[in-house]
Amino acid sequence: MDPDDHVRDKEEVGDVVREAAGTHQGLAAQSQAARSRELRDDSEGNDARDRHERHDGRTHGAILLDSPAMHVAWLGDAGSLDATTVGGKTANLGRLATSFRVPPGFCLDVSAFDELRHALDGDVAARARLQELVAASYADLASRVGEREPRVAVRSSAIGEDSGDASFAGQHETVLDVGGVDAIVDALLECWRSVYSDRATAYRRQRGITGTPRIAVLVQLMVSADASAIAFSADPVSGARDVVVVNAARGLGDAIASGTITPDSYTVRKSDLAIASRITANGGVLPDRDIAGIARLAMQLEEVMGSPVDIECALRDGELHLLQCRPITTLADQFPVTWDDPEDAKLTWTREDAHFDSVFAPLSTEFITNGPDYGIRKRLGSIGFPLLVRHRAFNGRFYASEKPLVTEDRLPAELTRAATFRRAFARTLRRAWDDEYLPELRGHYEWMRGVPIGALSRDDLAEAWLEMWRRVNRIWTIHFIVTGSAYPVMEELAQAYETLVGANGAEALAVTQGNAPTLQRLERDLHALTEAARRFPAVAAAIAQGERALPNLVGLEDGSEFARELDAFLNVHGDIGQENFDIESPAWSADPAKLIGLLGQRLRSDGEHPDARVERVRARARDIMQRARAHLADRPEDLARFEEILAAATSAGPLTEEHNYWIDRVSQAHVGRFVRAIGARLVADRALDAVDEIFLLYVPEVAKALRTPESLRDLVARRRNELARWRRMVSPTTIGAPPSAPEIVTPGAAIERVSFDYSVAQDNPYALRGVAASAGVARGPARLISGDEDFAKMRAGDVLVCRQSTVSWAPLYTMASAVVTEIGGALCHAAV
């Protein structure tokens, strides 16, 4: 069968595209529309101030339609194209009305809402003025369509609605089949009222849309549909771009949109408009040729709008009318990949979910590139590691690759050599940390705090900006010097315990528990702060009832004393509290509400004293080591070997946690503050409108703006749209070359303790299997925590279930009876 046999000829389908005037004559408009034009031509000679319409025995006074205070825009006219005044819904239809069969209508723009919204509160004068405005426009519509009292649809068209980033589908009101001025005014007020509804407010909050909501309203000729359809020019579920999905039902389309009926569903191939699949009842409400015609309309509109669209249309007497067209905002964009070096496309790049499991704004990608990525490349390069390990951002998501630097036959030996070096370096690591690395880190942070950003010249400030990033390079090089040996020596201990003692190596990892001094101080200080809050009954009661705002707590009895205790804590630990590597994520010092929320959890129960907990876990470690020594008592050489490894692990092992506090979190807080201070300087220089806009820039762009300030408003707008587009994308697990081999493993290493991505096959639908990170059995309610916004849900004794963890989650670990993470192993933060 010829593919064209699936569809009607252009004349039969009733194609809704009309050629521009002066070229080919498209489908003739319905006779009613022709009659409307004649009536309109007869009436346009009359002055608008003399126009009136009698309704229900009343005469509505004249109104000047082009009043500077309030405007009425007709679909297809220039005024209907400005989405900032008529809203996205009207602007989209206004743009399409000149080329597609769109029912005529007029829009009361946001100026009417701004001036007359007090009618919602019963303001008689405002309602009378609104009634005059509607009456005059409704009379004009009646003249245009040749009906005395046409039935209309009254549709909300809020500012920001049907935009590329937020469709507001179903959030605002639409009232169908309305006739008469009074009824239209009532329907219009319903639309205005819906902008304040709980669902619309929640929708705006969820998408970060701020500012006072404003709304226009479209009054459009009602199409008494024989059948209606909603079509998507891409599959909204699978994301497939080569099909159109059509839902169709008899009568008006509101039943489809509201979900009160189950419509017929079709998937239509774009290549030939053939129906690839269908789900219908009683043979379907529309013939296949009409379904193909709807699919063709969706494809045409996708081309005009420049992106996949969601349309609503109605069929009446064989003709197709377009009622609505908006972008599909829930559709995941394709994931474009551009390679700076074509050779990189030959490598397998795996999405790095273990540490960077979200989409990052440009400046946060710079932090990860100049921090973790730089540090790991610098350290591994300095020890001759045989793999080039890189992390790179694509559309805000990070991917990692490993490129062999030696031939395949040499790789195992080179990996073993590197592992031996890293373990040997661990023998002196703790002394180097205490005497060299930690003092150096503190020096970098002191420098960042001391830069007089407001006083420096533009050139000096640009240089300070670049110097700050060079210091980030060094800080993260220290990170991988430390972790590059602290983790391997713990693995060495676990292997020795398995080989020499014959027990589970995970038991041996308990020797580091309770031995990270900074984290133990954090836990003791947090306990002391909780007890201080408990001493102030009014403050404790308010926190327990959900109060998180520090100014409100200060106003309570003993509130000032509590604030001093809180400040003392933040002076020591205020630079942690972030849950990921996004430098926009605030630490406790920047958002004390997060810390107060943790106090609220701890106030619910007394809990175990930190000193008692430390003694308990250390006693367990001593017992494990005593049993190991007893087992090796008659093998002095093996015992000596075990003691040497144990001493190295006991010394360097706690740095697997200490580094996360002093580098990951503290560097993030300092860089975040420095960045915001630079953003404030750019606002003062009128390069930016708001401080947080700096996160949409890259490092060289900020340096240039500091030297020669000029408005970056257009660039910021583009980046904001780009970031929104990145967040709609579905990122593939891998890009570049497909995976071709299992992960390279260092000979003799137990992969479950060194790989963050290790997983266990799930072969029992009633049990979740994983990597045992520590010994013991626990029972409690499972508490799913996805981020710090969920911390308040945690209760003492819960089983904490989360994707991954950082040192900022440490206050939850001591509350939990057990911890289950999706990513991590026996050396992750939650385990040790």
BELZIKA-V807252 format. One record per residue. N is the residue number from 1. PHI is phi in whole degrees, -180 to 180 (* if undefined). PSI is psi in radians with two decimals (none if undefined). Layout:
N | PHI | PSI
N | PHI | PSI
This chain:
1 | * | 2.39
2 | -68 | 2.34
3 | -55 | -0.52
4 | -70 | -0.29
5 | -69 | -0.27
6 | -73 | -0.33
7 | -128 | 2.80
8 | -74 | 2.84
9 | -62 | 2.86
10 | -55 | -0.70
11 | -69 | -0.59
12 | -76 | -0.71
13 | -65 | -0.48
14 | 76 | 0.81
15 | -53 | 2.33
16 | -90 | 0.02
17 | -81 | 2.22
18 | -108 | 2.34
19 | -69 | 2.66
20 | -62 | 2.65
21 | -57 | 2.42
22 | 95 | -0.18
23 | -111 | -2.54
24 | -64 | 2.52
25 | -84 | 2.05
26 | -78 | -2.76
27 | -59 | 2.41
28 | -66 | 2.38
29 | -66 | 2.78
30 | -61 | 2.66
31 | -58 | -0.56
32 | -62 | -0.70
33 | -65 | -0.66
34 | -64 | -0.72
35 | -65 | -0.60
36 | -64 | -0.71
37 | -63 | -0.66
38 | -64 | -0.79
39 | -63 | -0.69
40 | -67 | -0.71
41 | -61 | -0.67
42 | -66 | -0.58
43 | -92 | -0.31
44 | -68 | -0.31
45 | -73 | -0.33
46 | -75 | 2.49
47 | -67 | 2.41
48 | -59 | -0.50
49 | -72 | -0.29
50 | -95 | -0.03
51 | -74 | 2.34
52 | -149 | 2.86
53 | -144 | 2.25
54 | -89 | 2.29
55 | -146 | 2.21
56 | 54 | 0.63
57 | 79 | 0.08
58 | -116 | 2.58
59 | -107 | 2.20
60 | -89 | 2.29
61 | -64 | 2.88
62 | -74 | 2.66
63 | -141 | 2.42
64 | -82 | 1.95
65 | -70 | -0.41
66 | -101 | 0.56
67 | -57 | 2.37
68 | -65 | -0.34
69 | -80 | -0.73
70 | -137 | 2.42
71 | -123 | 2.56
72 | -117 | 2.22
73 | -116 | 2.30
74 | -94 | 2.45
75 | -56 | 2.28
76 | 98 | -0.38
77 | -81 | 2.85
78 | -59 | -0.64
79 | -65 | -0.34
80 | -86 | 0.03
81 | -99 | -0.17
82 | -91 | 1.78
83 | -65 | -0.35
84 | -75 | -0.26
85 | -117 | -0.54
86 | -108 | -0.07
87 | 84 | 2.81
88 | -66 | -0.66
89 | -62 | -0.85
90 | -68 | -0.72
91 | -62 | -0.71
92 | -63 | -0.82
93 | -69 | -0.64
94 | -60 | -0.69
95 | -67 | -0.62
96 | -88 | -0.29
97 | -65 | -0.39
98 | -80 | -0.24
99 | -128 | -0.23
100 | -128 | 2.79
101 | -79 | 1.59
102 | -109 | 2.20
103 | -56 | 2.43
104 | -66 | 2.71
105 | -176 | 2.95
106 | -127 | 2.68
107 | -121 | 2.22
108 | -86 | 1.93
109 | -76 | -3.09
110 | -66 | -0.31
111 | -64 | -0.59
112 | -66 | -0.74
113 | -63 | -0.79
114 | -59 | -0.71
115 | -87 | -0.56
116 | -116 | 0.16
117 | -65 | -0.25
118 | -67 | -0.20
119 | -61 | -0.44
120 | -64 | -0.48
121 | -96 | 0.19
122 | 91 | 0.23
123 | -66 | 1.95
124 | -65 | -0.76
125 | -65 | -0.72
126 | -65 | -0.71
127 | -67 | -0.68
128 | -63 | -0.74
129 | -64 | -0.72
130 | -64 | -0.68
131 | -65 | -0.69
132 | -62 | -0.77
133 | -63 | -0.80
134 | -67 | -0.73
135 | -60 | -0.80
136 | -64 | -0.76
137 | -71 | -0.65
138 | -65 | -0.65
139 | -63 | -0.69
140 | -65 | -0.73
141 | -62 | -0.74
142 | -58 | -0.73
143 | -65 | -0.70
144 | -68 | -0.61
145 | -100 | -0.11
146 | 77 | 0.51
147 | -128 | 2.49
148 | -69 | -0.71
149 | -141 | 1.33
150 | -67 | 2.57
151 | -79 | 2.46
152 | -134 | 2.85
153 | -108 | 2.32
154 | -109 | 2.00
155 | -122 | 2.33
156 | -66 | 2.56
157 | -145 | 1.33
158 | -74 | 2.70
159 | -67 | 2.22
160 | 94 | -0.23
161 | -73 | 2.55
162 | 57 | 0.56
163 | -91 | 3.08
164 | -66 | -0.39
165 | -107 | -0.33
166 | -150 | 1.99
167 | -83 | -0.47
168 | 59 | 0.41
169 | -58 | 2.18
170 | 77 | 0.03
171 | -86 | -0.55
172 | -113 | 2.90
173 | -84 | 2.57
174 | -133 | 2.32
175 | -121 | 2.13
176 | -100 | 2.73
177 | 57 | 1.01
178 | -109 | 2.48
179 | -140 | 2.47
180 | 94 | 2.58
181 | -62 | -0.83
182 | -60 | -0.76
183 | -66 | -0.65
184 | -67 | -0.73
185 | -62 | -0.75
186 | -61 | -0.76
187 | -65 | -0.68
188 | -63 | -0.72
189 | -65 | -0.60
190 | -60 | -0.73
191 | -64 | -0.78
192 | -60 | -0.76
193 | -64 | -0.56
194 | -67 | -0.33
195 | -68 | -0.35
196 | -99 | 0.09
197 | -66 | 2.78
198 | -61 | -0.71
199 | -69 | -0.68
200 | -68 | -0.69
201 | -64 | -0.76
202 | -65 | -0.67
203 | -62 | -0.79
204 | -65 | -0.73
205 | -64 | -0.73
206 | -61 | -0.56
207 | -100 | 0.16
208 | 70 | 0.43
209 | -87 | 2.02
210 | -110 | 3.12
211 | 94 | 2.89
212 | -71 | 2.21
213 | -67 | 2.47
214 | -136 | 2.63
215 | -145 | 2.43
216 | -106 | 2.93
217 | -135 | 2.30
218 | -102 | 2.20
219 | -109 | 2.00
220 | -130 | 2.47
221 | -54 | 2.29
222 | -78 | 2.35
223 | -102 | 2.00
224 | -76 | 1.58
225 | -77 | 2.41
226 | -73 | -0.64
227 | -153 | 2.70
228 | -130 | 2.78
229 | -147 | 2.58
230 | -118 | 2.27
231 | -131 | 2.53
232 | -119 | 2.23
233 | -80 | 0.07
234 | -149 | 2.65
235 | -68 | 2.00
236 | -71 | -0.23
237 | -94 | -0.96
238 | -85 | -0.35
239 | 85 | 0.03
240 | -61 | 2.30
241 | -97 | -0.04
242 | -100 | 0.21
243 | -136 | 2.81
244 | -117 | 2.33
245 | -104 | 2.19
246 | -121 | 2.25
247 | -113 | 2.27
248 | -136 | 2.60
249 | -156 | 2.82
250 | -72 | 2.61
251 | 79 | -2.69
252 | -73 | 2.72
253 | -85 | -0.10
254 | -65 | -0.49
255 | -68 | -0.58
256 | -68 | -0.85
257 | -63 | -0.63
258 | -83 | -0.23
259 | 80 | 0.29
260 | -82 | -0.21
261 | -132 | 2.86
262 | -102 | 1.88
263 | -80 | 2.90
264 | -67 | 2.50
265 | -127 | 2.34
266 | -132 | 2.52
267 | -115 | 2.12
268 | -115 | 2.23
269 | -71 | 2.36
270 | -72 | -0.52
271 | -64 | -0.63
272 | -139 | 0.13
273 | 59 | 0.42
274 | -84 | 2.53
275 | -79 | 2.02
276 | -85 | -0.54
277 | -155 | 2.70
278 | -149 | 2.55
279 | -132 | 1.90
280 | -135 | 2.88
281 | -121 | 2.37
282 | 57 | 0.66
283 | 84 | -0.09
284 | 94 | 2.61
285 | -88 | -0.28
286 | -130 | 2.54
287 | -69 | 2.79
288 | -59 | -0.58
289 | -68 | -0.56
290 | -71 | -0.65
291 | -62 | -0.73
292 | -65 | -0.64
293 | -65 | -0.69
294 | -65 | -0.73
295 | -62 | -0.72
296 | -63 | -0.71
297 | -61 | -0.78
298 | -61 | -0.69
299 | -66 | -0.72
300 | -63 | -0.72
301 | -70 | -0.61
302 | -60 | -0.72
303 | -66 | -0.74
304 | -67 | -0.75
305 | -80 | -0.32
306 | 85 | 0.12
307 | -163 | 2.87
308 | -57 | 2.49
309 | -129 | 2.78
310 | -116 | 2.11
311 | -122 | 2.69
312 | -121 | 2.38
313 | -145 | 2.86
314 | -134 | 2.47
315 | -106 | 2.25
316 | -139 | 2.08
317 | 54 | 0.70
318 | 81 | 0.00
319 | -108 | 2.51
320 | -102 | 2.20
321 | -115 | 2.32
322 | -88 | 2.12
323 | -103 | -0.50
324 | -162 | 2.57
325 | -149 | 2.19
326 | -148 | 2.75
327 | -65 | 2.63
328 | -85 | 1.74
329 | -82 | -0.30
330 | -90 | -0.06
331 | -80 | 2.25
332 | -70 | 2.21
333 | -68 | 2.74
334 | -64 | 2.77
335 | -108 | 1.51
336 | -72 | 2.47
337 | -127 | 2.18
338 | -116 | 2.24
339 | -100 | 2.12
340 | -66 | -0.65
341 | -119 | 2.02
342 | -55 | -0.45
343 | -65 | -0.48
344 | -64 | -0.47
345 | -68 | -0.27
346 | -85 | -0.14
347 | -96 | 2.75
348 | -90 | 2.10
349 | -107 | 2.09
350 | -104 | 2.33
351 | -58 | 2.23
352 | -91 | 1.54
353 | -89 | -0.28
354 | -65 | -0.60
355 | -124 | -0.51
356 | -125 | 1.21
357 | -97 | 0.60
358 | -150 | 3.09
359 | -90 | 2.26
360 | -110 | 2.52
361 | -70 | 2.85
362 | -50 | -0.85
363 | -71 | -0.50
364 | -70 | -0.58
365 | -65 | -0.58
366 | -66 | -0.67
367 | -62 | -0.75
368 | -71 | -0.67
369 | -68 | -0.76
370 | -83 | -0.25
371 | -102 | -1.66
372 | -56 | -0.80
373 | -65 | -0.81
374 | -61 | -0.81
375 | -61 | -0.76
376 | -70 | -0.64
377 | -68 | -0.71
378 | -64 | -0.82
379 | -69 | -0.81
380 | -65 | -0.63
381 | -64 | -0.63
382 | -71 | -0.39
383 | -105 | 0.16
384 | 69 | 0.61
385 | -62 | 2.40
386 | -80 | 0.06
387 | -124 | 2.39
388 | -89 | 1.92
389 | -101 | 2.16
390 | -133 | 2.63
391 | -123 | 2.30
392 | -140 | 2.50
393 | -90 | 2.26
394 | -123 | 2.04
395 | 54 | 0.66
396 | 83 | -0.11
397 | -105 | 2.45
398 | -95 | 2.40
399 | -126 | 2.58
400 | -121 | 2.57
401 | -138 | 2.75
402 | -127 | 2.16
403 | -116 | 2.06
404 | -62 | 2.39
405 | -106 | -0.02
406 | -131 | 2.94
407 | -68 | 2.75
408 | -59 | -0.63
409 | -71 | -0.41
410 | -90 | -0.22
411 | -61 | -0.85
412 | -58 | -0.75
413 | -66 | -0.67
414 | -69 | -0.64
415 | -65 | -0.72
416 | -64 | -0.72
417 | -60 | -0.78
418 | -65 | -0.70
419 | -64 | -0.68
420 | -63 | -0.75
421 | -63 | -0.79
422 | -65 | -0.66
423 | -69 | -0.67
424 | -66 | -0.68
425 | -63 | -0.46
426 | -64 | -0.39
427 | -65 | -0.45
428 | -115 | 0.13
429 | -65 | -0.76
430 | -64 | -0.68
431 | -65 | -0.70
432 | -66 | -0.64
433 | -63 | -0.85
434 | -68 | -0.71
435 | -92 | -0.46
436 | -122 | -1.04
437 | -69 | -0.85
438 | -63 | -0.77
439 | -60 | -0.64
440 | -65 | -0.74
441 | -59 | -0.81
442 | -61 | -0.60
443 | -65 | -0.71
444 | -63 | -0.74
445 | -68 | -0.65
446 | -63 | -0.70
447 | -61 | -0.80
448 | -61 | -0.70
449 | -70 | -0.44
450 | -93 | -0.10
451 | -68 | 2.12
452 | -80 | 1.34
453 | -59 | -0.66
454 | -74 | -0.32
455 | -103 | -0.29
456 | -73 | 2.65
457 | -68 | 2.90
458 | -62 | -0.78
459 | -67 | -0.74
460 | -66 | -0.62
461 | -71 | -0.67
462 | -62 | -0.69
463 | -68 | -0.69
464 | -62 | -0.67
465 | -58 | -0.82
466 | -70 | -0.62
467 | -64 | -0.65
468 | -59 | -0.72
469 | -71 | -0.56
470 | -65 | -0.64
471 | -68 | -0.61
472 | -60 | -0.72
473 | -54 | -0.84
474 | -70 | -0.73
475 | -57 | -0.75
476 | -82 | -0.31
477 | -67 | -0.74
478 | -59 | -0.72
479 | -52 | -0.84
480 | -85 | -0.30
481 | -63 | -0.76
482 | -72 | -0.99
483 | -68 | -0.49
484 | -65 | -0.23
485 | -121 | -0.52
486 | -65 | -0.78
487 | -68 | -0.80
488 | -60 | -0.61
489 | -71 | -0.52
490 | -69 | -0.66
491 | -65 | -0.66
492 | -60 | -0.74
493 | -63 | -0.79
494 | -62 | -0.71
495 | -66 | -0.73
496 | -63 | -0.69
497 | -63 | -0.73
498 | -67 | -0.78
499 | -73 | -0.78
500 | -89 | -0.65
501 | -95 | -0.49
502 | 81 | 0.33
503 | -111 | 3.09
504 | -68 | 2.15
505 | -61 | -0.45
506 | -63 | -0.48
507 | -60 | -0.68
508 | -67 | -0.42
509 | -68 | -0.23
510 | -66 | -0.23
511 | -65 | -0.37
512 | -92 | -0.23
513 | -65 | 2.27
514 | 83 | 0.08
515 | -111 | 0.14
516 | -91 | 1.82
517 | -63 | -0.69
518 | -67 | -0.71
519 | -70 | -0.59
520 | -67 | -0.66
521 | -66 | -0.70
522 | -57 | -0.80
523 | -67 | -0.72
524 | -65 | -0.73
525 | -68 | -0.63
526 | -68 | -0.68
527 | -62 | -0.76
528 | -65 | -0.67
529 | -67 | -0.67
530 | -63 | -0.77
531 | -67 | -0.59
532 | -64 | -0.75
533 | -63 | -0.62
534 | -65 | -0.48
535 | -74 | -0.24
536 | -111 | 1.58
537 | -55 | -0.74
538 | -65 | -0.72
539 | -67 | -0.82
540 | -60 | -0.72
541 | -65 | -0.73
542 | -65 | -0.75
543 | -64 | -0.74
544 | -62 | -0.51
545 | -88 | 0.05
546 | 107 | 0.07
547 | -72 | 2.22
548 | -123 | -0.16
549 | -83 | 2.06
550 | -61 | -0.74
551 | -58 | -0.62
552 | -69 | -0.62
553 | -70 | -0.63
554 | -61 | -0.56
555 | -75 | -0.11
556 | -88 | 2.96
557 | -60 | 2.28
558 | 66 | 0.18
559 | -64 | -0.65
560 | -66 | -0.67
561 | -66 | -0.72
562 | -62 | -0.73
563 | -61 | -0.65
564 | -66 | -0.68
565 | -64 | -0.73
566 | -64 | -0.76
567 | -61 | -0.71
568 | -62 | -0.71
569 | -65 | -0.81
570 | -67 | -0.51
571 | -62 | -0.44
572 | -98 | -0.81
573 | -117 | 0.26
574 | -69 | -0.22
575 | -92 | 0.18
576 | -115 | 3.11
577 | 119 | -0.20
578 | -78 | 2.59
579 | -103 | -0.11
580 | -154 | -2.92
581 | -95 | 0.22
582 | -77 | 2.06
583 | -71 | -0.11
584 | -79 | -0.33
585 | -68 | 2.16
586 | -78 | 2.51
587 | -80 | 3.07
588 | -59 | -0.65
589 | -65 | -0.55
590 | -85 | -0.40
591 | -140 | 1.34
592 | -59 | -0.32
593 | -60 | -0.57
594 | -65 | -0.73
595 | -68 | -0.71
596 | -63 | -0.62
597 | -62 | -0.70
598 | -64 | -0.69
599 | -61 | -0.68
600 | -59 | -0.68
601 | -65 | -0.78
602 | -71 | -0.46
603 | -70 | -0.29
604 | -74 | -0.36
605 | -149 | 2.74
606 | -71 | -0.73
607 | 70 | 3.05
608 | -85 | 2.39
609 | -66 | 2.41
610 | -55 | -0.69
611 | -65 | -0.67
612 | -67 | -0.69
613 | -65 | -0.77
614 | -60 | -0.77
615 | -64 | -0.64
616 | -64 | -0.83
617 | -72 | -0.56
618 | -71 | -0.62
619 | -64 | -0.69
620 | -64 | -0.73
621 | -62 | -0.73
622 | -63 | -0.68
623 | -65 | -0.73
624 | -62 | -0.77
625 | -69 | -0.65
626 | -63 | -0.70
627 | -66 | -0.65
628 | -66 | -0.75
629 | -64 | -0.69
630 | -63 | -0.66
631 | -66 | -0.55
632 | -101 | 0.15
633 | -59 | -0.60
634 | -96 | 0.25
635 | -130 | 1.33
636 | -58 | -0.63
637 | -68 | -0.77
638 | -65 | -0.68
639 | -64 | -0.74
640 | -63 | -0.74
641 | -62 | -0.77
642 | -63 | -0.73
643 | -64 | -0.66
644 | -66 | -0.76
645 | -67 | -0.70
646 | -61 | -0.73
647 | -63 | -0.72
648 | -66 | -0.73
649 | -69 | -0.70
650 | -64 | -0.59
651 | -77 | -0.90
652 | -90 | -0.44
653 | -56 | -0.74
654 | -60 | -0.30
655 | -70 | -0.23
656 | -63 | -0.38
657 | -105 | -0.73
658 | -57 | -0.71
659 | -61 | -0.61
660 | -66 | -0.64
661 | -68 | -0.95
662 | -80 | -0.35
663 | -114 | -1.11
664 | -54 | -0.95
665 | -84 | -0.79
666 | -69 | -0.69
667 | -65 | -0.68
668 | -61 | -0.75
669 | -66 | -0.76
670 | -66 | -0.76
671 | -64 | -0.73
672 | -59 | -0.76
673 | -66 | -0.74
674 | -62 | -0.77
675 | -61 | -0.79
676 | -66 | -0.61
677 | -66 | -0.69
678 | -65 | -0.70
679 | -60 | -0.69
680 | -64 | -0.67
681 | -64 | -0.71
682 | -68 | -0.56
683 | -66 | -0.76
684 | -62 | -0.58
685 | -85 | 0.08
686 | 65 | 0.41
687 | -82 | -0.58
688 | -122 | 2.72
689 | -93 | -0.41
690 | -146 | 2.59
691 | -58 | -0.79
692 | -68 | -0.18
693 | -64 | -0.35
694 | -62 | -0.47
695 | -69 | -0.20
696 | -91 | 0.08
697 | -111 | 2.85
698 | -101 | 2.83
699 | -54 | -0.87
700 | -63 | -0.57
701 | -66 | -0.66
702 | -67 | -0.75
703 | -59 | -0.76
704 | -64 | -0.73
705 | -66 | -0.57
706 | -68 | -0.66
707 | -75 | -0.76
708 | -134 | 1.44
709 | -62 | 2.32
710 | -152 | 2.76
711 | -61 | 2.26
712 | -107 | 0.37
713 | -59 | -0.78
714 | -66 | -0.74
715 | -63 | -0.74
716 | -62 | -0.72
717 | -63 | -0.74
718 | -64 | -0.74
719 | -67 | -0.65
720 | -63 | -0.75
721 | -66 | -0.68
722 | -64 | -0.74
723 | -64 | -0.69
724 | -63 | -0.66
725 | -67 | -0.72
726 | -58 | -0.70
727 | -72 | -0.29
728 | -86 | -0.24
729 | -75 | 2.58
730 | -97 | 1.99
731 | -84 | 2.25
732 | -69 | 2.78
733 | -66 | -0.66
734 | -135 | 2.69
735 | -133 | 2.96
736 | 80 | -2.45
737 | -73 | 2.51
738 | -67 | 2.63
739 | -58 | 2.37
740 | -123 | -0.18
741 | -155 | 2.74
742 | -64 | 2.86
743 | -60 | 2.42
744 | -71 | 2.26
745 | -119 | 2.33
746 | -63 | 2.23
747 | -53 | 2.30
748 | 88 | -0.15
749 | -88 | 2.45
750 | -86 | 1.92
751 | -62 | -0.53
752 | -66 | -0.27
753 | -101 | -0.16
754 | -118 | -0.22
755 | -106 | 2.21
756 | -74 | -0.33
757 | -101 | 0.09
758 | -62 | 2.42
759 | -138 | 2.79
760 | -114 | 2.39
761 | -61 | 2.37
762 | -101 | 1.76
763 | -112 | 0.14
764 | -131 | 2.01
765 | -67 | -0.21
766 | -108 | 0.03
767 | -142 | 2.43
768 | -100 | 2.09
769 | -101 | 2.61
770 | -161 | -2.92
771 | -88 | 2.16
772 | -72 | 2.08
773 | -98 | -0.42
774 | -158 | 2.76
775 | -78 | 2.78
776 | 121 | 2.92
777 | -128 | 2.35
778 | -136 | 2.66
779 | -135 | 2.39
780 | 178 | 2.95
781 | -64 | 2.35
782 | -75 | 2.23
783 | -120 | 1.90
784 | -82 | 2.08
785 | -120 | 2.00
786 | -95 | -0.31
787 | -176 | -3.12
788 | -66 | -0.30
789 | -70 | -0.26
790 | -100 | -0.02
791 | -56 | -0.59
792 | -65 | -0.29
793 | -76 | -0.38
794 | -67 | 2.42
795 | -126 | 2.62
796 | -58 | 2.31
797 | 93 | -0.14
798 | -68 | 2.71
799 | -90 | 1.94
800 | -75 | 2.15
801 | -118 | 2.09
802 | -149 | 2.93
803 | -72 | -0.90
804 | -154 | 3.14
805 | -146 | 2.74
806 | -130 | 3.11
807 | -64 | -0.39
808 | -65 | -0.30
809 | -90 | -0.04
810 | -52 | -0.67
811 | -62 | -0.40
812 | -80 | -0.55
813 | -60 | -0.69
814 | -75 | -0.23
815 | -88 | -0.42
816 | -83 | 2.53
817 | -79 | -0.43
818 | -161 | 2.81
819 | -129 | 2.30
820 | -122 | 2.13
821 | -119 | 2.62
822 | -76 | -0.59
823 | -122 | 2.40
824 | 133 | 3.12
825 | -149 | -2.74
826 | -73 | -0.14
827 | -115 | 0.26
828 | -78 | 2.94
829 | -59 | -0.70
830 | -68 | -0.46
831 | -81 | -0.60
832 | -105 | none
